[in-house]
Every structure is written in C-alpha cells, then in structure tokens.
Amino acid sequence: MSRDDSSRESDVGLDEILSQLDELEETIETPEQHQELRETKHLIERLPGGEFLDDKIDKYTTRDLGEAFVGSIIFSLPFLVEDGVFVIADHFLPVLVAGVPVYLVAHVLFVITLTTGLIYAVDFREVRIVNPIFGLVPRRLVGVLLISFLTSAGLMVLWGRMAIGDPTTTIAFARTTVIWAAAALGASLGDILPGESKGTDLTLGNLDELIDTDDGTAKR
C-alpha cells in the first residue's frame, strides 16, 4: 500500500471518529462532559494523519468577531478619506424602478454575493455551515456582513464623513454601502485566513453552558 493510500485511510478513520463524537455530544448533558469531549476532539485533530482537519472551520467564536472587525477597519480606512465615495453614492440613487434605486440594490446584492463567495466558495479554507440561523442563514456570513456594515457606518460618523452636505438618510446609507464593500472584503479575509479560532462556539447550546441552570448565575 502506498503512503498516499495509507494517509487517505487515516483521514477517513479520523473523520469517522470525530463524526461519532459529534453524535455523542448530543446525548451528554453536563458542562463537564461537554468540556471533556471537546478536549478529546482537540487531541484527535492533532494526531498524526489529522493534519487534513487544519484547514476546516466549524466553530464561530467571539475571536472570529474580533478578526472580522479588525479586517474591516484595515480595508475601509483608505476609502474614508476619498471624496469619490460621495460620487459613487450619488450614482446609485437617480435610477428608480417603482421608487427603488436599482443601482443601490444591485450594489448591496453584490457585496453580499462577494462576501458569500469569499467565505464559502474560494478555497482559502473549508468553511462548514454549522447551526445556521433559522436552519438556513449561515451565522458567519451574517456576522461578517453585520460587523463590516456597522464598522463602516461608525467610522463614517466618527470621521465626520457622514455629515458632509447634510445628506438624507438614503444618501447616508448609500455612502456607507460604498465603504461597506471594502470593509466586507476585509472582514471576510480577517475571519477565515487565520483558520479556526479557539473559544466558545457562538451557538445557543454552547452559550447556555456558561449559565448555571441551578441558580441562574453566570459561571466564572
């Protein structure tokens, strides 16, 4: 048997073990058991032959939120000083269909599509969709888009760029979406390029483990 064949068999074996541990995790109840199981999975992923798991991202943690925030700032800062942002925003608004600025809507859809493609289609990392919101919307996608948009709006206000020319709400939103395009790109790369982050996964089930169900107080 060749070394590659042996490596593939090892990969499959470890994948099956982790899959069984995921099923087991659904049956246990105490936080201590959950912690022990996570530590076991952590060790298995680092066994010889387990390197194939290094590029796979399952968890979405508070550290991912921070990485997206930093990435969005780095990519958006150069655009904040450019008056071309106002020109582009003004271009989005004149063409209306049933009162809806079609260029602005198209731009927003472009940002969402670009972000989705960077996270889930481009092979920087294998990002798995785990516990999506309402069983449909990926948590990571929502987090990246929301953080990058709020960062864009916050920086526009902080740097006084939002108040120039006394814009309407629609114009202010259009200006923000221009910065948002760059911020979302930075947030996506900042989130996925470092790989899977350590910490508690941001799911309702895992967050509930931080609360003591006996007395209702947060665990330390």
C-alpha positions in Angstrom: 0.0 0.0 0.0 1.3 3.4 -0.9 1.9 6.2 1.6 -0.9 8.3 -0.1 -3.4 5.4 0.2 -2.4 4.9 3.9 -2.9 8.7 4.5 -6.3 8.7 2.9 -7.4 5.7 5.1 -6.2 7.5 8.2 -8.1 10.7 7.2 -11.3 8.7 6.7 -10.8 7.0 10.1 -10.3 10.2 12.0 -13.2 11.8 10.2 -15.5 8.9 11.2 -14.3 9.2 14.8 -15.0 12.9 15.0 -18.4 12.3 13.4 -19.2 9.8 16.1 -18.0 12.2 18.8 -20.3 14.8 17.4 -23.2 12.4 17.7 -22.2 11.5 21.2 -22.1 15.2 22.2 -25.8 15.5 21.5 -26.5 12.8 24.2 -24.5 14.2 27.1 -25.9 16.8 29.5 -23.4 18.3 31.9 -20.9 21.1 31.0 -18.1 19.0 32.4 -18.8 16.2 30.0 -19.0 18.7 27.1 -15.6 20.1 28.1 -14.0 16.7 28.3 -15.4 15.7 24.9 -14.1 18.9 23.3 -10.7 18.3 24.7 -10.8 14.8 23.3 -11.7 16.0 19.8 -9.0 18.6 20.1 -6.4 15.9 20.8 -7.7 13.7 18.0 -7.4 16.5 15.4 -3.7 16.8 16.2 -2.9 13.1 15.9 -0.5 12.0 13.1 -2.7 12.0 10.0 -5.0 14.5 11.3 -3.5 17.5 9.6 -6.2 17.3 7.0 -8.5 18.9 9.5 -6.4 22.0 10.0 -8.0 23.9 7.1 -11.5 23.1 8.1 -13.5 25.7 10.1 -16.6 24.6 12.0 -16.8 27.0 15.0 -17.8 30.6 15.0 -16.4 32.3 18.1 -16.0 35.7 19.7 -12.5 35.8 18.4 -13.9 35.5 14.9 -15.9 38.6 15.6 -12.8 40.4 16.6 -10.9 39.3 13.5 -13.7 40.4 11.2 -13.7 43.8 13.0 -10.0 44.3 12.5 -10.1 43.2 8.9 -13.0 45.6 8.1 -11.2 48.6 9.7 -7.9 47.9 7.8 -9.7 47.7 4.4 -12.1 50.6 4.9 -9.7 53.2 6.3 -8.2 54.2 2.9 -11.7 54.8 1.4 -12.8 57.1 4.2 -10.7 60.0 3.1 -11.7 59.7 -0.6 -14.4 62.1 -1.9 -15.0 59.6 -4.7 -17.2 57.7 -2.1 -19.7 60.6 -2.5 -19.6 60.4 -6.3 -20.3 56.7 -6.3 -23.1 57.1 -3.7 -24.8 59.8 -5.8 -24.5 57.5 -8.9 -26.5 54.8 -7.0 -29.6 56.9 -6.5 -31.1 58.6 -9.6 -32.2 55.4 -11.5 -35.5 54.3 -9.8 -37.9 51.5 -10.5 -41.1 51.7 -8.6 -39.3 54.2 -6.3 -36.4 51.8 -5.6 -32.8 52.8 -6.5 -31.9 49.8 -8.6 -28.1 50.5 -8.7 -28.0 50.7 -4.9 -29.9 47.5 -4.5 -27.6 45.8 -7.1 -24.6 47.1 -5.1 -25.9 45.7 -1.8 -26.5 42.3 -3.5 -23.0 42.5 -5.0 -21.5 42.9 -1.5 -23.5 40.0 -0.1 -22.6 37.8 -3.0 -18.9 38.8 -2.9 -18.8 38.0 0.9 -20.5 34.7 0.5 -18.1 33.7 -2.3 -15.0 34.6 -0.3 -16.1 32.7 2.7 -17.7 29.6 1.2 -16.5 29.3 -2.4 -12.9 30.4 -2.6 -10.5 27.7 -1.3 -8.7 29.7 1.4 -10.3 27.4 4.0 -13.0 24.8 4.0 -15.7 26.7 6.0 -18.6 24.5 7.1 -22.0 25.8 7.7 -22.9 24.6 11.3 -26.1 25.5 13.1 -27.3 28.2 10.7 -29.8 30.8 11.9 -33.4 29.6 11.4 -31.8 26.5 9.8 -30.9 28.4 6.7 -28.7 31.5 7.1 -25.0 30.9 8.0 -24.0 32.6 11.2 -20.6 33.5 9.9 -22.0 35.3 6.9 -24.4 37.3 9.0 -21.6 38.2 11.4 -19.2 39.3 8.8 -21.8 41.4 6.9 -23.2 43.0 10.1 -19.8 43.8 11.7 -18.4 45.3 8.4 -21.5 47.4 7.9 -21.6 48.7 11.5 -17.8 49.4 11.3 -18.3 51.3 8.1 -21.2 53.4 9.5 -19.3 54.0 12.7 -16.2 55.2 11.1 -18.1 57.5 8.7 -19.7 59.1 11.7 -16.5 59.2 13.8 -14.5 60.9 11.0 -17.3 63.3 10.1 -17.8 62.0 6.6 -21.5 61.3 7.1 -22.4 64.9 7.9 -20.8 66.5 4.8 -23.5 68.1 2.6 -26.3 67.4 5.1 -27.3 64.1 3.4 -30.7 62.4 3.6 -31.0 59.0 5.2 -30.9 57.4 1.8 -27.8 59.2 0.7 -26.1 58.4 4.0 -26.9 54.7 3.6 -25.6 54.8 0.0 -22.3 56.3 1.2 -22.0 53.7 3.9 -22.5 50.8 1.4 -19.6 52.1 -0.7 -17.3 51.8 2.3 -19.1 48.5 3.2 -17.9 46.8 0.0 -14.2 47.2 1.1 -15.0 46.5 4.8 -16.8 43.3 4.0 -13.9 42.1 1.9 -11.5 42.8 4.8 -13.8 41.2 7.4 -14.1 38.1 5.3 -10.4 37.7 4.9 -9.7 38.6 8.5 -12.1 36.0 9.7 -11.2 33.0 7.6 -7.5 33.3 6.7 -6.1 32.7 10.3 -8.1 29.4 10.4 -10.4 28.2 13.1 -10.3 30.3 16.2 -10.3 29.0 19.8 -13.0 29.8 22.2 -16.7 29.0 22.8 -18.7 28.5 19.7 -21.4 31.1 19.4 -24.4 28.8 19.4 -27.4 28.9 21.8 -26.5 25.4 23.0 -22.9 26.3 23.9 -23.7 29.7 25.3 -26.2 28.0 27.6 -23.3 26.1 29.1 -22.0 29.4 30.5 -25.1 29.8 32.7 -25.7 27.8 35.8 -29.1 26.3 35.4 -29.3 25.7 39.2 -29.2 29.2 40.4 -29.3 31.2 37.1 -25.9 32.9 37.7 -23.2 33.1 35.1 -20.3 30.6 35.6 -16.9 32.0 36.1 
